[in-house]
């Protein structure tokens, strides 16, 4: 952060009035020789540009960090107490790519109880070391013990970057650990790049998806980011294990928690579009009741599920669990058919990694065609019935 410096000796009553009128936030007041800027200031620095030297901006000196003391890329291993979430494997694959730039090792951090077989499975995914905090205290997720173990690993091992899956658990844990370490965190990254000086370039849509922000944390370590499931490709496991499992522990006083887990129960299984290989996605241009019925029929014929864009969730036509996009779910389907979807940045970011994307839209300039592999310019009300008929005919001859 920086600060505004006022040269009071140059302030005149006329200039004070001009600057007060200029400020869009009403944060400037005063008269000759007594200009003041209140807490309402948003640091837009318009006054700096227009004050002719009366107000100047001074950047605070950035604290120095010894980047050479921080080494390695750490992936937090997300699990449900029995199985490791597949987002972990995706992050390990990406971590190996990033580590190739700097020559750093790849670490995995496991916090749990009795995950022996699952921990050993990690050694098939290019991990150099797996740091394991295994204790009955970690059998159920409680934020205080998990945070203590996470911070303990960071203090002892000093990884330069930390990657966490943007699951329900990861979204709770990563911000707490980053705040305790006074480090930066970028949520829901869609692209990650590594500089040779170990700065992690974290890219994600911002301002409603209108821009792609590139965020770095050059003055803090470690660098934290969260990534959604299906954003990166999952690597194939190696035949032979490699790497080392390192047992870790923290003192008993750090495992104290104000949370008591009285009971836990598995949620009823729901449709998860993130796991679906075939998806028929419906947008604003195909939101009529008849089109939604045809989309459901088409998905059934293809052995897939129906998903949607954000407007249909906001219109209470579909459950939020069926929404594709940065404010919904990220998918990586083998085949996705987009019906009447314009292709806003947030939607595209949630599905563009799918293997085969077919889009139908009446607008030949629709952004969805920029990511689609096959583009059909036309009316969904004419194309979809014909497509259903062709599939039914083909099935009869199988």
Protein Blocks (a to p, Z undefined) as FASTA:
>chain_A
ZZddddfklpcfklmmmmmmmpmnlpagcdehiaccdfkbgolommmmmnnomaccdddd
dddddfklpgcjddddddehlaccfklmmmmmmmmmmmmmnopacddddddehilmmmmm
mmmnopabdcddddfklmpccfklmmmmmmmmmmmnopabdcddfbfklmmmmmmmmmmn
opacdehifbdcddfkopacddddeehhlaccddddfkbccddddddehkaccddddfbd
cdjdddddddfklmgcfbdcfbdcdddddddfklpmbdcdddfklmcfklmmmmmmmmmm
nopacdddfklmmnopacfklpgcjklccdddfbdcdehiaoiaklmmmmmmpfbdcddd
fblkbfklmmpmbdcdddfklmmmmmmmmmmmmmmmZZ
